[in-house]
């Protein structure tokens, strides 16, 4: 299911696609799809050494990380595959073998 952006003039959520345009039925404003897609800016996420990370990358942990609420530790050198970038303080969402799903800060990993 595709999601259409809200109208930039009236903030209506009932916009729809018409060819290569988005159209707002409430205020009749029309704007091109490419302009709307270009306005959505992805933040640049960098690892501990400055390499740019992207969805699907593999990373390696560079520091022992204690897991909050558990006695487990993610050891240095643990390889994490297929990361997903998210917004927030912990900007990497991943699954670590033997531990499970968790979020990491990009400053504690390096691109593998």
BELGIJO-V933527 format. One record per backbone hydrogen bond with DSSP energy under -0.5 kcal/mol. NH is the residue of the N-H (numbers start at 1). CO is the residue of the C=O. E is the energy in kcal/mol with one decimal. If there is no record, write none. Layout:
NH & CO & E
NH & CO & E
This chain:
7 & 12 & -2.2
11 & 7 & -1.6
16 & 23 & -2.2
18 & 21 & -3.0
21 & 18 & -1.3
22 & 31 & -3.1
23 & 16 & -2.9
24 & 29 & -2.3
25 & 23 & -0.6
28 & 24 & -1.6
31 & 22 & -1.9
33 & 20 & -2.1
36 & 32 & -1.3
37 & 33 & -2.5
38 & 34 & -1.9
39 & 35 & -1.2
40 & 36 & -0.7
41 & 39 & -0.9
42 & 40 & -0.5
45 & 43 & -0.6
45 & 53 & -0.5
46 & 44 & -0.5
47 & 51 & -2.4
48 & 109 & -2.8
50 & 47 & -1.5
53 & 45 & -3.3
56 & 83 & -3.4
57 & 54 & -1.7
59 & 80 & -3.0
60 & 110 & -2.8
61 & 78 & -2.3
62 & 108 & -2.3
63 & 108 & -0.6
65 & 74 & -2.6
66 & 64 & -0.5
67 & 72 & -1.9
68 & 66 & -0.6
70 & 67 & -1.8
74 & 65 & -2.9
75 & 73 & -0.7
77 & 61 & -3.0
78 & 75 & -1.6
80 & 59 & -3.5
82 & 56 & -0.6
83 & 57 & -2.2
84 & 93 & -2.2
86 & 91 & -1.8
91 & 89 & -1.0
92 & 104 & -1.9
93 & 84 & -3.3
94 & 102 & -2.6
96 & 100 & -2.6
99 & 96 & -2.0
100 & 96 & -2.9
102 & 94 & -2.6
104 & 92 & -2.5
108 & 105 & -1.6
109 & 106 & -1.3
110 & 60 & -2.4
112 & 58 & -2.8
